[in-house]
Amino acid sequence: MTEPTELIYMSARQVSEYLDLNEKKVYSMANDRILPATKITGKWLFPKILIDRWVMDSCHSGMLSDRMHITGSDDPLLSMLVARMMSQVGKSELISYSSTGSRLGLDLLSRGYADVCTLHWGSVEERGVRHPALLQGYANHQQWVMVHGYTRKQGLMMRSDMHHRCQELDKISQQSWRWVARQAGAGSQQHLEQWLMKQGATFEQLNSSLVAQSERELAGYIARNDADIGFGCQSVALESGLSFVPLVTESFDFVMPQGIYFRRQLQRLFNLLAEPQSQQLAATLGGYDLTDCGKIIWNGQA
């Protein structure tokens, strides 16, 4: 007697029967990237192992998942802590972090490609308005929560030989210096454009031809003398040997679906941020304040 072949891929009809869902609902969930699926020659296929993982993850609010992917805004402290966590868990789990910028990170979060998105879209004083306004532009924001990470100093980065020329802030935008931009949708670019607007200037008026996909890439352009000045956080400036002029204290926050908040990797990260050695690391990097880290500050259903 021949053993039945183990099912690897399922059709939409098979998934609807397996999950007791209407077949049209299955197609809708696949199109919205809620159900794990791939489309080949116009036909949806659903890997059974991922469907089972999705069900298990949903049933237990993400607590049984063995992986977590963080995307969004770039930050040296977070990058170092994620690397430290991976060294602790070894081969038993996967914790990854890829910086994409705030807006692209939220796009990925909304499509289910990421578990957590980091963002910094406003100063500490404006966070209560700017961050919720940004999140509410996404259809599934009502299932999200926002948790405070820490505050960071953001401002102008330049080589030390230029520091004395950057003290008259109202004249900086009038100079012919070579600026490095960040990609559209990055929080640092948003901060720069907001600051320029207060100076009565626009980014288009600046001498800029380079676009960096991360703050460290931006700092590298300046350190190599490929550019003169850019906007980023204090910790990146210091680690690259650059001078820094602070302009804003921003809120660096974490956004995730409500169930992901309870995922053990995320809770481990927040616990790690509260440890004395992490506090010391933040002080060494410069510009951080970890007060109220892990505190829920916004709920999409409120």
DRENLOLUM-634495 format. One line per 3 residues: number of its first residue (from 1); their letters; for each residue x, y, z of C-alpha. Coordinates in nm, 4 decimals, decimal comma. Example, Ala and Ser with C-alpha at 12.3 -4.5 7.8 and 13.67 -1.06 7.14 Angstrom:
DRENLOLUM-634495
1> AS> 1,2300/-0,4500/0,7800 | 1,3670/-0,1060/0,7140
This chain:
DRENLOLUM-634495
1> MTE> 0,0000/0,0000/0,0000 | 0,1427/0,3369/-0,1052 | 0,1868/0,5971/0,1695
4> PTE> 0,0001/0,9267/0,1006 | 0,2249/1,2042/-0,0236 | 0,2815/1,4719/0,2393
7> LIY> 0,1118/1,7935/0,1372 | 0,3653/2,0752/0,0839 | 0,1597/2,3387/-0,0990
10> MSA> -0,2113/2,4029/-0,0675 | -0,4553/2,5677/-0,3059 | -0,6943/2,8404/-0,1933
13> RQV> -0,9737/2,5827/-0,1843 | -0,7667/2,3489/0,0340 | -0,6780/2,6343/0,2704
16> SEY> -1,0431/2,7369/0,2965 | -1,1322/2,3804/0,3968 | -0,8327/2,3472/0,6283
19> LDL> -0,9060/2,6726/0,8146 | -1,2843/2,6596/0,7704 | -1,2841/2,9950/0,5896
22> NEK> -1,4739/3,1222/0,2891 | -1,2568/3,0816/-0,0209 | -1,3039/3,4490/-0,1142
25> KVY> -1,1754/3,5381/0,2340 | -0,8654/3,3282/0,1730 | -0,7938/3,5179/-0,1507
28> SMA> -0,8492/3,8486/0,0289 | -0,6125/3,7541/0,3110 | -0,3499/3,6425/0,0590
31> NDR> -0,3736/3,9695/-0,1346 | -0,3415/4,1661/0,1908 | -0,0321/3,9616/0,2846
34> ILP> -0,2038/3,8302/0,5963 | -0,1770/3,4640/0,4976 | 0,1678/3,3350/0,3861
37> ATK> 0,1384/3,2642/0,0143 | 0,3054/3,3029/-0,3223 | 0,1521/3,3612/-0,6641
40> ITG> 0,2883/3,1498/-0,9520 | 0,1526/3,2080/-1,3049 | -0,1492/3,3822/-1,1540
43> KWL> -0,2341/3,1058/-0,9072 | -0,1992/3,1378/-0,5299 | -0,0054/2,8616/-0,3525
46> FPK> 0,0091/2,8345/0,0272 | 0,3036/2,6505/0,1921 | 0,1371/2,4256/0,4495
49> ILI> 0,4209/2,4524/0,6998 | 0,3863/2,8328/0,6992 | 0,0077/2,8123/0,7285
52> DRW> 0,0535/2,5927/1,0368 | 0,3103/2,8354/1,1791 | 0,0734/3,1278/1,1133
55> VMD> -0,2095/2,9524/1,2986 | 0,0135/2,8647/1,5936 | 0,1564/3,2150/1,6097
58> SCH> -0,1927/3,3698/1,5983 | -0,3293/3,1378/1,8687 | -0,0552/3,2229/2,1146
61> SGM> -0,0094/3,5949/2,0443 | 0,3299/3,5311/1,8922 | 0,4805/3,3902/2,2129
64> LSD> 0,5732/3,0588/2,0526 | 0,7521/3,2066/1,7532 | 1,1240/3,1365/1,7276
67> RMH> 1,2104/3,4454/1,5252 | 1,1603/3,8216/1,5153 | 1,2480/4,0670/1,2405
70> ITG> 1,2862/4,4373/1,3208 | 1,2926/4,6954/1,0450 | 1,2521/5,0717/1,0149
73> SDD> 1,4805/5,3484/1,1363 | 1,8558/5,3079/1,1701 | 2,0118/5,3113/1,5178
76> PLL> 2,3568/5,1990/1,6435 | 2,2404/5,1093/1,9961 | 1,9620/4,8851/1,8682
79> SML> 2,1960/4,7217/1,6156 | 2,4463/4,6366/1,8887 | 2,1818/4,5008/2,1269
82> VAR> 2,0248/4,2792/1,8572 | 2,3705/4,1395/1,7794 | 2,4213/4,0739/2,1506
85> MMS> 2,0863/3,8941/2,1719 | 2,1743/3,6730/1,8747 | 2,5017/3,5738/2,0394
88> QVG> 2,3037/3,4713/2,3478 | 2,0368/3,2612/2,1739 | 2,2797/3,0944/1,9334
91> KSE> 2,1138/2,8634/1,6794 | 1,7836/2,8241/1,8633 | 1,6226/3,1482/1,7417
94> LIS> 1,6604/3,4210/1,4812 | 1,6503/3,7895/1,5728 | 1,7293/4,0244/1,2848
97> YSS> 1,7341/4,3991/1,2253 | 1,7446/4,5763/0,8892 | 1,7303/4,9556/0,8672
100> TGS> 1,5039/5,0755/0,5874 | 1,3871/5,4171/0,7049 | 1,0668/5,4849/0,8954
103> RLG> 0,8131/5,4865/0,6109 | 0,9412/5,1811/0,4259 | 0,9610/5,0001/0,7573
106> LDL> 0,5944/5,0736/0,8245 | 0,5050/4,9567/0,4733 | 0,6817/4,6275/0,5430
109> LSR> 0,5123/4,5982/0,8816 | 0,1690/4,6560/0,7300 | 0,2321/4,3831/0,4687
112> GYA> 0,3474/4,1308/0,7275 | 0,7126/4,1212/0,6158 | 0,8356/4,2502/0,9539
115> DVC> 0,7319/4,1972/1,3148 | 0,8452/4,5313/1,4557 | 0,9148/4,8721/1,3015
118> TLH> 1,1223/5,1467/1,4615 | 1,0538/5,5093/1,3799 | 1,1541/5,8630/1,4753
121> WGS> 0,9206/6,1063/1,3054 | 0,9015/6,3892/1,5560 | 1,0652/6,5568/1,8513
124> VEE> 0,9809/6,4463/2,2043 | 0,7352/6,7368/2,2285 | 0,5643/6,6499/1,8958
127> RGV> 0,5674/6,2700/1,9258 | 0,2108/6,2493/2,0572 | 0,0883/6,4114/1,7352
130> RHP> 0,3360/6,3206/1,4605 | 0,3780/5,9492/1,5323 | 0,0050/5,8613/1,5578
133> ALL> -0,0685/6,0736/1,2492 | 0,1911/5,8743/1,0537 | 0,0615/5,5368/1,1767
136> QGY> -0,3018/5,6175/1,1034 | -0,2183/5,6302/0,7336 | -0,2014/5,2489/0,7325
139> ANH> -0,5180/5,0428/0,6957 | -0,4284/4,7937/0,9705 | -0,3047/5,0504/1,2253
142> QQW> -0,5899/4,9625/1,4615 | -0,4123/4,6328/1,5348 | -0,0874/4,8106/1,6253
145> VMV> 0,0634/4,9427/1,9459 | 0,3544/5,1838/1,9862 | 0,6098/5,1371/2,2618
148> HGY> 0,8663/5,3955/2,3660 | 1,2259/5,2987/2,3062 | 1,4407/5,5950/2,4058
151> TRK> 1,5217/5,9513/2,3100 | 1,8168/6,0478/2,0898 | 1,9957/6,3699/2,0050
154> QGL> 1,9636/6,4516/1,6346 | 2,1456/6,7266/1,4524 | 2,4174/6,8185/1,2062
157> MMR> 2,7226/6,5996/1,1435 | 3,0412/6,7432/0,9973 | 3,4185/6,6973/1,0140
160> SDM> 3,5933/6,8617/1,3091 | 3,7610/7,1219/1,0856 | 3,4129/7,2523/0,9947
163> HHR> 3,2659/7,2614/1,3451 | 3,3458/7,6286/1,4113 | 3,1741/7,7247/1,0841
166> CQE> 2,8458/7,5621/1,1919 | 2,7760/7,7707/1,5011 | 2,5601/8,0317/1,3260
169> LDK> 2,2648/7,8080/1,2518 | 2,0689/8,0664/1,0532 | 2,3498/8,0878/0,7953
172> ISQ> 2,4158/7,7173/0,7404 | 2,1553/7,6678/0,4666 | 2,3076/7,9594/0,2722
175> QSW> 2,6480/7,7925/0,2387 | 2,7615/7,5991/-0,0680 | 2,8593/7,2954/0,1380
178> RWV> 2,8046/6,9483/-0,0043 | 2,5136/6,7846/0,1761 | 2,4309/6,4152/0,2065
181> ARQ> 2,0591/6,3393/0,1921 | 1,8777/6,0400/0,3383 | 1,6315/5,8386/0,1333
184> AGA> 1,2718/5,9611/0,1095 | 1,0728/5,8413/0,4091 | 1,3682/5,8365/0,6498
187> GSQ> 1,3095/6,0066/0,9836 | 1,6403/6,1946/0,9628 | 1,5409/6,3462/0,6277
190> QHL> 1,2060/6,4458/0,7785 | 1,3867/6,6201/1,0672 | 1,6226/6,8010/0,8292
193> EQW> 1,3418/6,9299/0,6098 | 1,1454/7,0448/0,9158 | 1,4504/7,2301/1,0478
196> LMK> 1,5178/7,3924/0,7098 | 1,1576/7,5089/0,6908 | 1,2055/7,6900/1,0229
199> QGA> 1,5115/7,8573/0,8672 | 1,3028/7,9708/0,5702 | 1,4779/7,7296/0,3345
202> TFE> 1,4065/7,4039/0,1520 | 1,6197/7,0984/0,0891 | 1,6046/7,1601/-0,2863
205> QLN> 1,8078/7,4789/-0,2307 | 2,0998/7,2854/-0,0847 | 2,3974/7,1500/-0,2773
208> SSL> 2,3247/6,7772/-0,2553 | 2,3943/6,4898/-0,4931 | 2,4482/6,1958/-0,2543
211> VAQ> 2,1744/5,9885/-0,0898 | 2,2603/5,7578/0,2017 | 2,0449/5,4589/0,2957
214> SER> 2,1590/5,4672/0,6601 | 2,3090/5,7127/0,9060 | 2,6371/5,5225/0,9101
217> ELA> 2,6574/5,5421/0,5302 | 2,5930/5,9168/0,5565 | 2,8691/5,9574/0,8153
220> GYI> 3,1064/5,7598/0,5928 | 3,0607/6,0041/0,3044 | 3,1527/6,2949/0,5331
223> ARN> 3,4446/6,1164/0,7002 | 3,5935/6,0322/0,3557 | 3,5496/6,3959/0,2449
226> DAD> 3,3012/6,2978/-0,0260 | 3,0602/6,5426/0,1395 | 3,0706/6,8126/0,4069
229> IGF> 2,7574/6,7909/0,6168 | 2,4466/6,5839/0,6876 | 2,1731/6,5190/0,9420
232> GCQ> 2,1810/6,2275/1,1843 | 2,2110/6,1161/1,5456 | 2,4894/6,2005/1,7873
235> SVA> 2,6013/5,8416/1,8433 | 2,6745/5,7886/1,4722 | 2,8711/6,1146/1,4550
238> LES> 3,0857/6,0188/1,7545 | 3,1612/5,6635/1,6362 | 3,2699/5,8052/1,2977
241> GLS> 3,4970/6,0693/1,4524 | 3,2757/6,3566/1,3338 | 3,1687/6,6729/1,5109
244> FVP> 2,8054/6,7221/1,6017 | 2,5701/7,0166/1,6518 | 2,2507/6,9066/1,8336
247> LVT> 1,9243/7,0471/1,6981 | 1,6430/6,8242/1,8285 | 1,5740/6,5594/2,0919
250> ESF> 1,3639/6,2966/1,9189 | 1,1616/5,9988/2,0339 | 1,2804/5,6656/1,8910
253> DFV> 0,9850/5,4260/1,9220 | 0,8804/5,0695/1,8360 | 0,5569/4,9800/1,6513
256> MPQ> 0,4184/4,6276/1,6260 | 0,0908/4,4310/1,6038 | -0,0595/4,3863/1,9485
259> GIY> 0,0213/4,0146/1,9622 | 0,3871/4,0754/1,8821 | 0,4199/4,2916/2,1936
262> FRR> 0,4140/3,9699/2,4002 | 0,6688/3,7866/2,1865 | 0,9499/3,6711/2,4107
265> QLQ> 1,2268/3,8141/2,1902 | 1,0768/4,1629/2,2078 | 1,0277/4,1454/2,5832
268> RLF> 1,3873/4,0215/2,6136 | 1,5002/4,3263/2,4146 | 1,3143/4,5678/2,6426
271> NLL> 1,4554/4,3890/2,9490 | 1,8037/4,4157/2,7986 | 1,7590/4,7901/2,7471
274> AEP> 1,6778/4,8253/3,1173 | 1,9982/4,6518/3,2308 | 2,2837/4,8654/3,3725
277> QSQ> 2,5306/4,7539/3,1049 | 2,2930/4,8738/2,8316 | 2,2528/5,2049/3,0122
280> QLA> 2,6316/5,2322/3,0212 | 2,6575/5,1427/2,6524 | 2,4024/5,4148/2,5675
283> ATL> 2,6048/5,6686/2,7673 | 2,9240/5,5639/2,5890 | 2,7636/5,5954/2,2447
286> GGY> 2,6263/5,9374/2,3381 | 2,2971/6,1232/2,3020 | 2,0602/5,8604/2,4462
289> DLT> 1,8117/5,8673/2,7334 | 1,6520/5,5288/2,8097 | 1,3940/5,6585/3,0585
292> DCG> 1,0509/5,4877/3,0184 | 1,1858/5,2302/2,7723 | 0,9214/4,9632/2,7054
295> KII> 0,6255/5,1814/2,8031 | 0,3192/5,1546/2,5756 | 0,2442/5,5065/2,4554
298> WNG> -0,0187/5,4502/2,1844 | -0,2837/5,1920/2,1042 | -0,4431/5,1823/1,7608
301> QA> -0,7782/5,0795/1,9082 | -0,7938/5,3717/2,1499
